[in-house]
Amino acid sequence: MSNSRILVATLHAAQDLFIELGDLSLLELEGVHLARSTETVPSGKGWNVARAMSRLEIMPLALVAVGADCQERFRTEASASGFESLILDPGTPTRTNVTIRCSSGVSHLRSPGCSVGRDFLQRVWDTLEEQISGGTRRVVLSGSLPPGVEPEGFAELLRNVRRAGCWVAVDSSGSSLTAAISAGVDLLKPNRSELEFAAGLPVNSPDDALAAATALLGLGVGSVVASLGAAGAVATDSASAWTVPAIQNIEIESDVGSGDTLMAGLVGGLAGGAALPDALALGVGCATASLMRRVPGDFDQAEAMRLRSLASVREIQPHP
């Protein structure tokens, strides 16, 4: 299994527009202003995972549902980064997410996107089934679902992928996160608020996070890795549990996509044969390195390896 290609799916792709306003504050935006700089990049959580894997020289197959208006932009980046893209046209325009950086801070504007047709998930499954028949054994599905996709349909898609013999990892939120739990995925990677939502428990500390993650194991999830921002991360499976504090003294350019980069390091490490705590250290190293870059999932590999060595993973025993 470790030698099989990893397929990373983005079912609700976006283009991210970064606007740098310099000394202006959001309170001064009325009227016409000249931006200091702008940049548009292909995005979506799964695409960010694929980008991050490529920085580790792990070349996944990136399945991305993206409208005809942006398909060439995605193909171009994949080719430049060395990984293969597989385009699924949802029949809708690509949504745009906007990040505005100015003197008063950073604001993120997220677009809900357009509704897809009833056959969308069947088309996704047909594409996945073909790749699984060709040898894919690890599938990562990251990000939100487009409007028009029902959570139960997503859960059935995940069950089909697992029944076909694949190891499945999911990073999502809301009802699609609940669907992933009901499907009994192999790895779930929520952040703090998503973990609270999924487990129905408050998460105010790493100990709280471990309790909530352990509750998800009881619902049939194989393993849980929760990113907690400045509090670090926790991981647990049926055998044990681990905590790792955030690495300190990092100059942060942007924290957008750091959870996606954590997922890339985790899955890449596990696919290469690493145990969960070692894969966690790699994920934390990659995620921390990505904080120094503006584009989600982008980082310097050498810096990520240096930071991995600083990730202090500690094993505990929460399970009876």
Secondary structure as the mmCIF struct_conf table of DSSP 4:
data_model
#
loop_
_struct_conf.conf_type_id
_struct_conf.id
_struct_conf.beg_label_comp_id
_struct_conf.beg_label_asym_id
_struct_conf.beg_label_seq_id
_struct_conf.end_label_comp_id
_struct_conf.end_label_asym_id
_struct_conf.end_label_seq_id
TURN_TY1_P TURN_TY1_P1 SER A 2 ASN A 3
BEND BEND1 SER A 4 SER A 4
HELX_LH_PP_P HELX_LH_PP_P1 ARG A 5 ARG A 5
STRN STRN1 ILE A 6 THR A 10
BEND BEND2 LEU A 11 HIS A 12
STRN STRN2 ALA A 14 GLU A 20
TURN_TY1_P TURN_TY1_P2 GLY A 22 ASP A 23
HELX_RH_3T_P HELX_RH_3T_P1 LEU A 26 GLU A 28
BEND BEND3 GLU A 30 GLY A 31
BEND BEND4 ARG A 36 ARG A 36
STRN STRN3 SER A 37 SER A 43
HELX_RH_AL_P HELX_RH_AL_P1 LYS A 45 ARG A 55
TURN_TY1_P TURN_TY1_P3 LEU A 56 GLU A 57
STRN STRN4 LEU A 61 ALA A 65
TURN_TY1_P TURN_TY1_P4 ALA A 68 CYS A 70
HELX_RH_AL_P HELX_RH_AL_P2 GLN A 71 SER A 81
TURN_TY1_P TURN_TY1_P5 GLY A 82 GLY A 82
STRN STRN5 GLU A 84 LEU A 88
BEND BEND5 GLY A 91 THR A 92
HELX_LH_PP_P HELX_LH_PP_P2 PRO A 93 THR A 94
STRN STRN6 ARG A 95 CYS A 102
TURN_TY1_P TURN_TY1_P6 SER A 103 SER A 104
STRN STRN7 GLY A 105 LEU A 109
HELX_LH_PP_P HELX_LH_PP_P3 SER A 115 GLY A 117
TURN_TY1_P TURN_TY1_P7 ARG A 118 ASP A 119
HELX_RH_AL_P HELX_RH_AL_P3 PHE A 120 SER A 133
TURN_TY1_P TURN_TY1_P8 GLY A 134 GLY A 135
STRN STRN8 ARG A 138 SER A 142
BEND BEND6 GLY A 143 GLY A 143
HELX_LH_PP_P HELX_LH_PP_P4 SER A 144 PRO A 146
TURN_TY1_P TURN_TY1_P9 PRO A 147 GLY A 148
HELX_RH_AL_P HELX_RH_AL_P4 PRO A 151 ARG A 163
TURN_TY1_P TURN_TY1_P10 ALA A 164 GLY A 165
STRN STRN9 TRP A 167 ASP A 171
HELX_RH_AL_P HELX_RH_AL_P5 GLY A 174 SER A 182
TURN_TY1_P TURN_TY1_P11 ALA A 183 GLY A 184
BEND BEND7 ASP A 186 ASP A 186
STRN STRN10 LEU A 187 LEU A 188
STRN STRN11 ASN A 191 ASN A 191
HELX_RH_AL_P HELX_RH_AL_P6 ARG A 192 ALA A 199
TURN_TY1_P TURN_TY1_P12 GLY A 200 GLY A 200
BEND BEND8 LEU A 201 LEU A 201
BEND BEND9 ASN A 204 SER A 205
HELX_RH_AL_P HELX_RH_AL_P7 PRO A 206 LEU A 217
TURN_TY1_P TURN_TY1_P13 GLY A 218 GLY A 220
BEND BEND10 GLY A 222 GLY A 222
STRN STRN12 SER A 223 SER A 227
HELX_RH_3T_P HELX_RH_3T_P2 GLY A 229 ALA A 231
STRN STRN13 ALA A 233 ASP A 237
BEND BEND11 SER A 238 ALA A 239
STRN STRN14 ALA A 241 VAL A 244
HELX_LH_PP_P HELX_LH_PP_P5 PRO A 245 GLN A 248
BEND BEND12 ASN A 249 ASN A 249
BEND BEND13 GLU A 253 GLU A 253
TURN_TY1_P TURN_TY1_P14 VAL A 256 GLY A 257
HELX_RH_AL_P HELX_RH_AL_P8 SER A 258 ALA A 271
TURN_TY1_P TURN_TY1_P15 GLY A 272 GLY A 273
HELX_RH_AL_P HELX_RH_AL_P9 LEU A 276 SER A 290
TURN_TY1_P TURN_TY1_P16 LEU A 291 MET A 292
BEND BEND14 ARG A 293 VAL A 295
TURN_TY1_P TURN_TY1_P17 PRO A 296 GLY A 297
HELX_RH_AL_P HELX_RH_AL_P10 GLN A 301 ARG A 308
TURN_TY1_P TURN_TY1_P18 SER A 309 LEU A 310
STRN STRN15 ARG A 314 ILE A 316
#
